[in-house]
Amino acid sequence: MTTADQPRPIHVYPVNDLREHVTNGDPCPCLPRTEQDGTVVIHNSYDGREAKDTP
């Protein structure tokens, strides 16, 4: 939940994933991480596509 002083977080999540991601403030089963003091929520894919990324 956000207050008037807190901006709503921006959710970054994969498109065409195996299932929908929760972006309404409830916990998402993909165990996303937050950055930028909680203003950006980065979701993990359900299909494992980030495992193919190289650093």
C-alpha distance matrix in Angstrom:
0.0 3.8 6.9 10.3 11.5 9.2 10.2 8.4 9.8 13.2 14.1 17.8 19.3 22.9 24.4 26.7 25.4 26.5 23.3 20.1 17.1 13.6 11.5 8.8 6.3 8.7 11.4 14.2 17.7 19.1 17.5 16.4 16.6 14.7 16.7 16.9 14.7 11.8 12.1 14.2 13.7 17.2 17.9 21.2 23.6 24.7 28.2 28.7 29.6 28.4 31.1 33.6 32.4 34.7 33.8
3.8 0.0 3.8 6.8 7.8 5.6 6.9 6.3 8.6 12.2 14.1 17.8 19.9 23.6 25.1 27.9 26.9 28.4 25.4 22.1 19.0 15.8 13.0 10.8 8.8 11.9 14.3 16.7 20.3 21.2 19.5 17.7 17.3 14.7 15.9 15.2 13.2 10.8 10.4 13.2 13.8 17.5 18.9 22.5 25.0 26.6 29.9 30.1 30.6 29.2 32.1 34.4 32.8 34.9 33.7
6.9 3.8 0.0 3.8 5.3 5.2 7.6 8.5 11.4 14.9 17.3 20.9 23.3 27.1 28.5 31.3 30.5 32.1 29.1 25.6 22.6 19.5 16.6 14.2 12.4 15.4 17.9 20.4 24.1 24.9 23.1 21.3 20.6 17.7 18.4 17.1 14.8 13.2 12.7 15.9 17.0 20.8 22.5 26.1 28.6 30.3 33.6 33.8 34.2 32.7 35.6 37.8 36.0 38.0 36.6
10.3 6.8 3.8 0.0 3.8 5.6 7.3 9.2 12.6 15.7 18.6 22.1 24.8 28.4 29.6 32.6 32.2 34.1 31.2 27.6 24.7 21.8 18.6 16.4 15.2 18.5 21.1 23.3 27.0 27.5 25.9 23.7 22.9 19.7 19.8 17.9 16.1 15.1 13.7 17.1 18.8 22.5 24.5 28.2 30.6 32.6 35.7 35.9 35.9 34.4 37.5 39.4 37.4 39.3 37.8
11.5 7.8 5.3 3.8 0.0 3.8 6.6 9.6 12.3 15.4 18.5 21.8 24.8 28.5 30.1 33.3 32.7 34.8 32.1 28.7 25.5 22.8 19.6 18.0 16.2 19.5 21.5 23.7 27.3 27.5 25.5 23.1 21.7 18.2 17.8 15.5 13.5 13.2 12.1 15.8 18.0 21.7 24.1 27.7 30.5 32.7 35.7 35.5 35.5 33.6 36.6 38.5 36.3 37.9 36.1
9.2 5.6 5.2 5.6 3.8 0.0 3.8 6.5 8.6 11.9 14.9 18.2 21.1 24.9 26.6 29.8 29.1 31.2 28.6 25.3 22.0 19.4 16.2 15.0 13.1 16.5 18.2 20.2 23.8 23.8 21.8 19.3 18.0 14.6 14.4 12.4 10.5 9.7 8.5 12.2 14.2 17.9 20.3 23.9 26.7 29.0 32.0 31.7 31.7 29.8 32.8 34.8 32.6 34.3 32.6
10.2 6.9 7.6 7.3 6.6 3.8 0.0 3.8 6.2 8.9 12.2 15.4 18.5 22.1 23.6 26.9 26.5 28.9 26.5 23.1 20.0 17.8 14.2 13.5 12.4 16.1 17.8 19.1 22.8 22.5 21.0 18.2 17.1 13.8 13.4 11.5 10.8 9.5 7.0 10.1 12.4 16.0 18.4 22.1 24.6 27.0 29.9 29.7 29.4 27.7 30.9 32.6 30.4 32.2 30.7
8.4 6.3 8.5 9.2 9.6 6.5 3.8 0.0 3.8 6.6 9.3 12.9 15.6 19.2 20.5 23.7 23.2 25.4 22.9 19.4 16.4 14.1 10.5 9.8 9.2 12.9 14.8 15.9 19.7 19.5 18.4 15.7 15.4 12.5 13.1 12.2 11.7 9.3 6.8 8.9 10.3 13.8 15.7 19.5 21.7 23.9 26.8 27.0 26.8 25.4 28.7 30.5 28.6 30.8 29.7
9.8 8.6 11.4 12.6 12.3 8.6 6.2 3.8 0.0 3.8 6.3 9.6 12.5 16.3 18.1 21.3 20.6 22.9 20.7 17.5 14.2 12.5 9.0 9.6 8.6 12.1 13.1 13.6 17.2 16.5 15.3 12.3 11.8 9.1 9.7 9.6 9.7 6.8 4.3 5.3 6.6 10.1 12.2 16.0 18.4 20.9 23.7 23.6 23.4 21.8 25.0 26.8 24.9 27.1 26.0
13.2 12.2 14.9 15.7 15.4 11.9 8.9 6.6 3.8 0.0 3.8 6.6 9.8 13.4 15.0 18.5 18.2 20.9 19.1 16.0 13.0 12.2 8.8 10.6 10.7 13.8 14.4 13.9 17.2 15.9 15.4 12.0 11.8 9.7 10.0 10.1 11.5 9.0 6.1 4.7 6.0 8.5 10.7 14.4 16.4 19.2 21.6 21.5 20.8 19.4 22.9 24.3 22.3 24.6 23.7
14.1 14.1 17.3 18.6 18.5 14.9 12.2 9.3 6.3 3.8 0.0 3.8 6.3 10.0 11.9 15.2 14.5 17.2 15.4 12.5 9.5 9.3 6.6 9.5 9.9 12.2 12.3 11.0 14.0 12.5 12.5 9.3 10.1 9.2 10.5 11.9 13.3 10.3 8.6 6.0 4.7 6.1 7.3 11.0 12.8 15.4 17.9 18.0 17.5 16.4 19.9 21.4 19.9 22.5 22.1
17.8 17.8 20.9 22.1 21.8 18.2 15.4 12.9 9.6 6.6 3.8 0.0 3.8 7.1 9.5 13.0 12.5 15.6 14.7 12.5 9.9 11.0 9.3 12.7 13.3 15.0 14.3 12.2 14.5 12.1 12.6 9.3 10.1 10.0 10.9 12.7 14.9 12.4 10.8 7.4 6.1 4.9 6.0 9.0 10.5 13.6 15.5 15.3 14.3 13.2 16.8 18.0 16.3 19.0 18.9
19.3 19.9 23.3 24.8 24.8 21.1 18.5 15.6 12.5 9.8 6.3 3.8 0.0 3.8 6.5 9.7 8.8 11.8 11.1 9.4 7.3 9.6 9.1 12.9 13.9 14.8 13.8 10.9 12.5 9.9 11.5 9.0 11.0 12.1 13.6 16.0 17.9 15.2 14.1 10.7 8.4 6.3 4.9 6.9 7.3 10.2 12.0 12.4 11.6 11.3 14.8 16.1 15.2 18.4 18.9
22.9 23.6 27.1 28.4 28.5 24.9 22.1 19.2 16.3 13.4 10.0 7.1 3.8 0.0 3.8 6.6 6.0 9.5 10.0 9.3 8.7 11.9 12.1 15.9 17.2 17.7 16.5 13.1 13.8 11.1 13.4 11.5 13.8 15.4 16.8 19.2 21.4 18.8 17.8 14.3 12.0 9.3 7.4 7.6 6.1 8.8 9.5 10.3 8.9 9.6 13.1 13.8 13.4 16.9 18.2
24.4 25.1 28.5 29.6 30.1 26.6 23.6 20.5 18.1 15.0 11.9 9.5 6.5 3.8 0.0 3.8 5.4 9.1 9.6 8.9 9.6 12.9 13.1 16.6 18.7 19.2 18.5 15.2 15.9 13.7 16.5 14.8 17.3 18.6 20.0 22.1 24.3 21.6 20.1 16.8 14.9 12.7 10.8 11.1 8.9 10.6 10.8 12.5 11.0 12.5 15.8 15.9 15.9 19.5 21.1
26.7 27.9 31.3 32.6 33.3 29.8 26.9 23.7 21.3 18.5 15.2 13.0 9.7 6.6 3.8 0.0 3.8 6.7 8.0 8.7 10.6 14.2 15.3 18.5 20.8 20.7 19.9 16.4 16.5 14.6 17.9 17.0 19.8 21.6 23.2 25.6 27.7 24.8 23.6 20.3 18.0 15.7 13.2 12.7 9.7 10.1 9.6 12.2 11.0 13.6 16.3 16.3 17.1 20.8 23.0
25.4 26.9 30.5 32.2 32.7 29.1 26.5 23.2 20.6 18.2 14.5 12.5 8.8 6.0 5.4 3.8 0.0 3.8 5.5 7.0 8.6 12.4 14.1 17.5 19.3 18.7 17.4 13.6 13.2 11.2 14.7 14.3 17.4 19.7 21.8 24.5 26.3 23.3 22.7 19.4 16.5 14.1 11.0 9.9 6.5 6.3 6.4 9.3 9.1 11.6 14.1 14.8 15.9 19.7 21.8
26.5 28.4 32.1 34.1 34.8 31.2 28.9 25.4 22.9 20.9 17.2 15.6 11.8 9.5 9.1 6.7 3.8 0.0 3.8 7.1 9.5 13.0 15.6 18.5 20.2 19.0 17.5 13.8 12.4 11.2 15.0 15.6 19.1 21.6 24.1 27.1 28.5 25.4 25.1 22.0 18.8 16.5 13.0 11.4 8.1 5.8 6.0 9.7 10.7 13.6 15.2 16.3 18.1 21.8 24.0
23.3 25.4 29.1 31.2 32.1 28.6 26.5 22.9 20.7 19.1 15.4 14.7 11.1 10.0 9.6 8.0 5.5 3.8 0.0 3.8 6.6 9.8 12.6 15.2 17.1 15.7 14.6 11.1 10.3 10.0 13.7 14.3 18.0 20.3 23.0 25.9 26.9 23.5 23.3 20.5 17.2 15.6 12.1 11.5 9.0 7.0 8.9 12.1 13.4 15.5 17.5 19.0 20.4 24.1 25.8
20.1 22.1 25.6 27.6 28.7 25.3 23.1 19.4 17.5 16.0 12.5 12.5 9.4 9.3 8.9 8.7 7.0 7.1 3.8 0.0 3.8 6.7 9.1 11.7 13.9 13.0 12.6 9.4 9.9 9.9 13.1 13.1 16.7 18.4 21.1 23.6 24.5 21.0 20.5 18.0 14.9 14.0 10.8 11.4 9.9 9.1 11.6 14.2 15.1 16.6 19.1 20.7 21.4 25.0 26.4
17.1 19.0 22.6 24.7 25.5 22.0 20.0 16.4 14.2 13.0 9.5 9.9 7.3 8.7 9.6 10.6 8.6 9.5 6.6 3.8 0.0 3.8 6.2 9.3 10.8 10.2 9.5 6.2 7.8 7.5 10.1 9.7 13.1 14.6 17.5 20.1 20.8 17.3 16.9 14.5 11.3 10.7 7.7 9.2 8.9 9.1 12.2 14.0 14.9 15.5 18.2 20.2 20.4 23.8 24.7
13.6 15.8 19.5 21.8 22.8 19.4 17.8 14.1 12.5 12.2 9.3 11.0 9.6 11.9 12.9 14.2 12.4 13.0 9.8 6.7 3.8 0.0 3.8 5.9 7.3 6.6 6.8 4.9 7.8 8.8 10.2 9.9 13.0 13.9 17.0 19.3 19.4 15.7 15.5 13.9 10.8 11.5 9.2 11.4 12.1 12.3 15.7 17.2 18.3 18.5 21.2 23.4 23.3 26.5 27.0
11.5 13.0 16.6 18.6 19.6 16.2 14.2 10.5 9.0 8.8 6.6 9.3 9.1 12.1 13.1 15.3 14.1 15.6 12.6 9.1 6.2 3.8 0.0 3.8 5.7 7.1 8.3 7.4 10.9 11.2 11.9 10.4 12.6 12.5 15.1 16.8 17.0 13.4 12.5 11.2 8.8 10.4 9.4 12.5 13.7 14.8 17.9 19.1 19.6 19.4 22.4 24.4 23.8 26.8 26.9
8.8 10.8 14.2 16.4 18.0 15.0 13.5 9.8 9.6 10.6 9.5 12.7 12.9 15.9 16.6 18.5 17.5 18.5 15.2 11.7 9.3 5.9 3.8 0.0 3.8 5.7 8.5 9.1 12.7 13.9 14.2 13.1 15.1 14.5 17.1 18.3 17.9 14.2 13.5 13.2 11.3 13.6 12.9 16.0 17.3 18.0 21.3 22.6 23.3 23.1 26.0 28.2 27.5 30.5 30.4
6.3 8.8 12.4 15.2 16.2 13.1 12.4 9.2 8.6 10.7 9.9 13.3 13.9 17.2 18.7 20.8 19.3 20.2 17.1 13.9 10.8 7.3 5.7 3.8 0.0 3.8 6.5 8.4 12.1 13.4 12.6 11.6 13.1 12.2 15.0 16.4 15.3 11.6 11.7 12.0 10.1 12.9 12.6 15.8 17.7 18.6 22.2 22.9 23.9 23.1 25.9 28.3 27.5 30.2 29.7
8.7 11.9 15.4 18.5 19.5 16.5 16.1 12.9 12.1 13.8 12.2 15.0 14.8 17.7 19.2 20.7 18.7 19.0 15.7 13.0 10.2 6.6 7.1 5.7 3.8 0.0 3.8 6.4 9.6 11.8 11.2 11.4 13.5 13.6 17.0 18.9 17.7 14.0 14.8 14.6 12.0 14.1 12.9 15.4 17.1 17.3 21.0 21.9 23.5 23.0 25.3 28.1 27.7 30.5 30.3
11.4 14.3 17.9 21.1 21.5 18.2 17.8 14.8 13.1 14.4 12.3 14.3 13.8 16.5 18.5 19.9 17.4 17.5 14.6 12.6 9.5 6.8 8.3 8.5 6.5 3.8 0.0 3.8 6.5 8.7 7.6 8.6 11.0 12.0 15.6 18.2 17.1 13.6 15.0 14.2 11.0 12.4 10.8 12.7 14.7 14.8 18.6 19.1 21.0 20.4 22.4 25.3 25.1 27.8 27.6
14.2 16.7 20.4 23.3 23.7 20.2 19.1 15.9 13.6 13.9 11.0 12.2 10.9 13.1 15.2 16.4 13.6 13.8 11.1 9.4 6.2 4.9 7.4 9.1 8.4 6.4 3.8 0.0 3.8 5.4 5.9 6.9 10.2 12.0 15.6 18.5 18.2 14.6 15.6 13.9 10.3 10.6 8.1 9.6 11.1 11.1 14.9 15.6 17.5 17.2 19.2 22.1 22.1 25.0 25.2
17.7 20.3 24.1 27.0 27.3 23.8 22.8 19.7 17.2 17.2 14.0 14.5 12.5 13.8 15.9 16.5 13.2 12.4 10.3 9.9 7.8 7.8 10.9 12.7 12.1 9.6 6.5 3.8 0.0 3.8 5.4 8.1 11.6 14.2 17.8 21.0 20.9 17.5 18.8 16.8 13.0 12.5 9.4 9.3 10.3 9.2 13.0 13.7 16.3 16.3 17.7 20.8 21.4 24.3 24.8
19.1 21.2 24.9 27.5 27.5 23.8 22.5 19.5 16.5 15.9 12.5 12.1 9.9 11.1 13.7 14.6 11.2 11.2 10.0 9.9 7.5 8.8 11.2 13.9 13.4 11.8 8.7 5.4 3.8 0.0 3.8 5.8 9.4 12.5 15.7 19.2 19.6 16.6 17.7 15.1 11.3 9.8 6.4 5.5 6.9 6.8 10.4 10.5 12.8 12.5 14.1 17.2 17.6 20.5 21.1
17.5 19.5 23.1 25.9 25.5 21.8 21.0 18.4 15.3 15.4 12.5 12.6 11.5 13.4 16.5 17.9 14.7 15.0 13.7 13.1 10.1 10.2 11.9 14.2 12.6 11.2 7.6 5.9 5.4 3.8 0.0 3.8 6.7 9.8 13.3 16.9 16.8 14.0 15.8 13.6 10.0 9.1 6.9 6.9 9.7 10.3 13.7 13.0 15.1 13.9 15.3 18.6 18.5 20.9 20.8
16.4 17.7 21.3 23.7 23.1 19.3 18.2 15.7 12.3 12.0 9.3 9.3 9.0 11.5 14.8 17.0 14.3 15.6 14.3 13.1 9.7 9.9 10.4 13.1 11.6 11.4 8.6 6.9 8.1 5.8 3.8 0.0 3.8 6.7 10.0 13.5 14.0 11.2 12.5 10.0 6.4 5.3 4.2 5.8 9.2 11.1 14.2 13.3 14.5 12.8 15.0 17.9 17.1 19.4 19.1
16.6 17.3 20.6 22.9 21.7 18.0 17.1 15.4 11.8 11.8 10.1 10.1 11.0 13.8 17.3 19.8 17.4 19.1 18.0 16.7 13.1 13.0 12.6 15.1 13.1 13.5 11.0 10.2 11.6 9.4 6.7 3.8 0.0 3.8 6.8 10.5 10.9 8.8 10.7 8.4 5.8 5.4 6.6 8.3 12.0 14.4 17.1 15.5 16.4 13.9 15.9 18.8 17.3 19.0 17.9
14.7 14.7 17.7 19.7 18.2 14.6 13.8 12.5 9.1 9.7 9.2 10.0 12.1 15.4 18.6 21.6 19.7 21.6 20.3 18.4 14.6 13.9 12.5 14.5 12.2 13.6 12.0 12.0 14.2 12.5 9.8 6.7 3.8 0.0 3.8 7.1 7.3 5.1 7.2 5.6 4.5 6.1 8.7 11.3 14.9 17.5 20.2 18.8 19.2 16.7 19.0 21.5 19.6 21.1 19.6
16.7 15.9 18.4 19.8 17.8 14.4 13.4 13.1 9.7 10.0 10.5 10.9 13.6 16.8 20.0 23.2 21.8 24.1 23.0 21.1 17.5 17.0 15.1 17.1 15.0 17.0 15.6 15.6 17.8 15.7 13.3 10.0 6.8 3.8 0.0 3.8 5.5 5.3 6.5 5.2 6.5 7.7 11.1 13.6 17.0 20.1 22.4 20.7 20.5 17.6 20.1 22.1 19.6 20.7 18.7
16.9 15.2 17.1 17.9 15.5 12.4 11.5 12.2 9.6 10.1 11.9 12.7 16.0 19.2 22.1 25.6 24.5 27.1 25.9 23.6 20.1 19.3 16.8 18.3 16.4 18.9 18.2 18.5 21.0 19.2 16.9 13.5 10.5 7.1 3.8 0.0 3.8 5.4 5.4 5.9 8.8 10.7 14.3 17.0 20.3 23.4 25.7 24.1 23.6 20.7 23.4 25.1 22.3 23.2 20.9
14.7 13.2 14.8 16.1 13.5 10.5 10.8 11.7 9.7 11.5 13.3 14.9 17.9 21.4 24.3 27.7 26.3 28.5 26.9 24.5 20.8 19.4 17.0 17.9 15.3 17.7 17.1 18.2 20.9 19.6 16.8 14.0 10.9 7.3 5.5 3.8 0.0 3.8 5.7 7.7 9.9 12.4 15.6 18.5 21.9 24.7 27.3 25.9 25.9 23.1 25.5 27.7 25.1 26.0 23.8
11.8 10.8 13.2 15.1 13.2 9.7 9.5 9.3 6.8 9.0 10.3 12.4 15.2 18.8 21.6 24.8 23.3 25.4 23.5 21.0 17.3 15.7 13.4 14.2 11.6 14.0 13.6 14.6 17.5 16.6 14.0 11.2 8.8 5.1 5.3 5.4 3.8 0.0 3.8 5.6 6.9 10.0 12.8 16.0 19.3 21.8 24.7 23.6 23.9 21.4 24.0 26.3 24.2 25.6 23.8
12.1 10.4 12.7 13.7 12.1 8.5 7.0 6.8 4.3 6.1 8.6 10.8 14.1 17.8 20.1 23.6 22.7 25.1 23.3 20.5 16.9 15.5 12.5 13.5 11.7 14.8 15.0 15.6 18.8 17.7 15.8 12.5 10.7 7.2 6.5 5.4 5.7 3.8 0.0 3.8 6.7 10.0 13.0 16.5 19.5 22.2 24.9 24.1 23.8 21.6 24.6 26.5 24.2 25.8 24.1
14.2 13.2 15.9 17.1 15.8 12.2 10.1 8.9 5.3 4.7 6.0 7.4 10.7 14.3 16.8 20.3 19.4 22.0 20.5 18.0 14.5 13.9 11.2 13.2 12.0 14.6 14.2 13.9 16.8 15.1 13.6 10.0 8.4 5.6 5.2 5.9 7.7 5.6 3.8 0.0 3.8 6.4 9.7 13.1 16.0 19.0 21.4 20.5 20.1 17.9 21.0 22.8 20.5 22.2 20.9
13.7 13.8 17.0 18.8 18.0 14.2 12.4 10.3 6.6 6.0 4.7 6.1 8.4 12.0 14.9 18.0 16.5 18.8 17.2 14.9 11.3 10.8 8.8 11.3 10.1 12.0 11.0 10.3 13.0 11.3 10.0 6.4 5.8 4.5 6.5 8.8 9.9 6.9 6.7 3.8 0.0 3.8 6.4 9.9 12.9 15.6 18.3 17.6 17.6 15.7 18.7 20.8 19.0 21.2 20.3
17.2 17.5 20.8 22.5 21.7 17.9 16.0 13.8 10.1 8.5 6.1 4.9 6.3 9.3 12.7 15.7 14.1 16.5 15.6 14.0 10.7 11.5 10.4 13.6 12.9 14.1 12.4 10.6 12.5 9.8 9.1 5.3 5.4 6.1 7.7 10.7 12.4 10.0 10.0 6.4 3.8 0.0 3.8 6.8 9.8 12.9 15.2 14.1 14.0 11.9 15.0 17.0 15.3 17.6 17.0
17.9 18.9 22.5 24.5 24.1 20.3 18.4 15.7 12.2 10.7 7.3 6.0 4.9 7.4 10.8 13.2 11.0 13.0 12.1 10.8 7.7 9.2 9.4 12.9 12.6 12.9 10.8 8.1 9.4 6.4 6.9 4.2 6.6 8.7 11.1 14.3 15.6 12.8 13.0 9.7 6.4 3.8 0.0 3.8 6.5 9.3 11.9 11.4 11.8 10.6 13.5 15.8 14.9 17.8 17.9
21.2 22.5 26.1 28.2 27.7 23.9 22.1 19.5 16.0 14.4 11.0 9.0 6.9 7.6 11.1 12.7 9.9 11.4 11.5 11.4 9.2 11.4 12.5 16.0 15.8 15.4 12.7 9.6 9.3 5.5 6.9 5.8 8.3 11.3 13.6 17.0 18.5 16.0 16.5 13.1 9.9 6.8 3.8 0.0 3.8 6.6 8.9 7.8 8.8 7.7 10.1 12.7 12.5 15.5 16.1
23.6 25.0 28.6 30.6 30.5 26.7 24.6 21.7 18.4 16.4 12.8 10.5 7.3 6.1 8.9 9.7 6.5 8.1 9.0 9.9 8.9 12.1 13.7 17.3 17.7 17.1 14.7 11.1 10.3 6.9 9.7 9.2 12.0 14.9 17.0 20.3 21.9 19.3 19.5 16.0 12.9 9.8 6.5 3.8 0.0 3.8 5.4 5.5 6.4 7.0 9.4 11.5 12.1 15.6 17.0
24.7 26.6 30.3 32.6 32.7 29.0 27.0 23.9 20.9 19.2 15.4 13.6 10.2 8.8 10.6 10.1 6.3 5.8 7.0 9.1 9.1 12.3 14.8 18.0 18.6 17.3 14.8 11.1 9.2 6.8 10.3 11.1 14.4 17.5 20.1 23.4 24.7 21.8 22.2 19.0 15.6 12.9 9.3 6.6 3.8 0.0 3.8 5.6 8.0 9.6 10.9 13.1 14.7 18.1 19.9
28.2 29.9 33.6 35.7 35.7 32.0 29.9 26.8 23.7 21.6 17.9 15.5 12.0 9.5 10.8 9.6 6.4 6.0 8.9 11.6 12.2 15.7 17.9 21.3 22.2 21.0 18.6 14.9 13.0 10.4 13.7 14.2 17.1 20.2 22.4 25.7 27.3 24.7 24.9 21.4 18.3 15.2 11.9 8.9 5.4 3.8 0.0 3.8 5.7 8.6 9.4 10.8 13.0 16.5 18.9
28.7 30.1 33.8 35.9 35.5 31.7 29.7 27.0 23.6 21.5 18.0 15.3 12.4 10.3 12.5 12.2 9.3 9.7 12.1 14.2 14.0 17.2 19.1 22.6 22.9 21.9 19.1 15.6 13.7 10.5 13.0 13.3 15.5 18.8 20.7 24.1 25.9 23.6 24.1 20.5 17.6 14.1 11.4 7.8 5.5 5.6 3.8 0.0 3.8 5.5 5.7 7.8 10.0 13.2 15.5
29.6 30.6 34.2 35.9 35.5 31.7 29.4 26.8 23.4 20.8 17.5 14.3 11.6 8.9 11.0 11.0 9.1 10.7 13.4 15.1 14.9 18.3 19.6 23.3 23.9 23.5 21.0 17.5 16.3 12.8 15.1 14.5 16.4 19.2 20.5 23.6 25.9 23.9 23.8 20.1 17.6 14.0 11.8 8.8 6.4 8.0 5.7 3.8 0.0 3.8 5.4 5.7 7.5 11.1 13.7
28.4 29.2 32.7 34.4 33.6 29.8 27.7 25.4 21.8 19.4 16.4 13.2 11.3 9.6 12.5 13.6 11.6 13.6 15.5 16.6 15.5 18.5 19.4 23.1 23.1 23.0 20.4 17.2 16.3 12.5 13.9 12.8 13.9 16.7 17.6 20.7 23.1 21.4 21.6 17.9 15.7 11.9 10.6 7.7 7.0 9.6 8.6 5.5 3.8 0.0 3.8 5.2 5.2 8.6 10.5
31.1 32.1 35.6 37.5 36.6 32.8 30.9 28.7 25.0 22.9 19.9 16.8 14.8 13.1 15.8 16.3 14.1 15.2 17.5 19.1 18.2 21.2 22.4 26.0 25.9 25.3 22.4 19.2 17.7 14.1 15.3 15.0 15.9 19.0 20.1 23.4 25.5 24.0 24.6 21.0 18.7 15.0 13.5 10.1 9.4 10.9 9.4 5.7 5.4 3.8 0.0 3.8 5.5 8.0 10.3
33.6 34.4 37.8 39.4 38.5 34.8 32.6 30.5 26.8 24.3 21.4 18.0 16.1 13.8 15.9 16.3 14.8 16.3 19.0 20.7 20.2 23.4 24.4 28.2 28.3 28.1 25.3 22.1 20.8 17.2 18.6 17.9 18.8 21.5 22.1 25.1 27.7 26.3 26.5 22.8 20.8 17.0 15.8 12.7 11.5 13.1 10.8 7.8 5.7 5.2 3.8 0.0 3.8 6.5 9.8
32.4 32.8 36.0 37.4 36.3 32.6 30.4 28.6 24.9 22.3 19.9 16.3 15.2 13.4 15.9 17.1 15.9 18.1 20.4 21.4 20.4 23.3 23.8 27.5 27.5 27.7 25.1 22.1 21.4 17.6 18.5 17.1 17.3 19.6 19.6 22.3 25.1 24.2 24.2 20.5 19.0 15.3 14.9 12.5 12.1 14.7 13.0 10.0 7.5 5.2 5.5 3.8 0.0 3.8 6.6
34.7 34.9 38.0 39.3 37.9 34.3 32.2 30.8 27.1 24.6 22.5 19.0 18.4 16.9 19.5 20.8 19.7 21.8 24.1 25.0 23.8 26.5 26.8 30.5 30.2 30.5 27.8 25.0 24.3 20.5 20.9 19.4 19.0 21.1 20.7 23.2 26.0 25.6 25.8 22.2 21.2 17.6 17.8 15.5 15.6 18.1 16.5 13.2 11.1 8.6 8.0 6.5 3.8 0.0 3.8
33.8 33.7 36.6 37.8 36.1 32.6 30.7 29.7 26.0 23.7 22.1 18.9 18.9 18.2 21.1 23.0 21.8 24.0 25.8 26.4 24.7 27.0 26.9 30.4 29.7 30.3 27.6 25.2 24.8 21.1 20.8 19.1 17.9 19.6 18.7 20.9 23.8 23.8 24.1 20.9 20.3 17.0 17.9 16.1 17.0 19.9 18.9 15.5 13.7 10.5 10.3 9.8 6.6 3.8 0.0
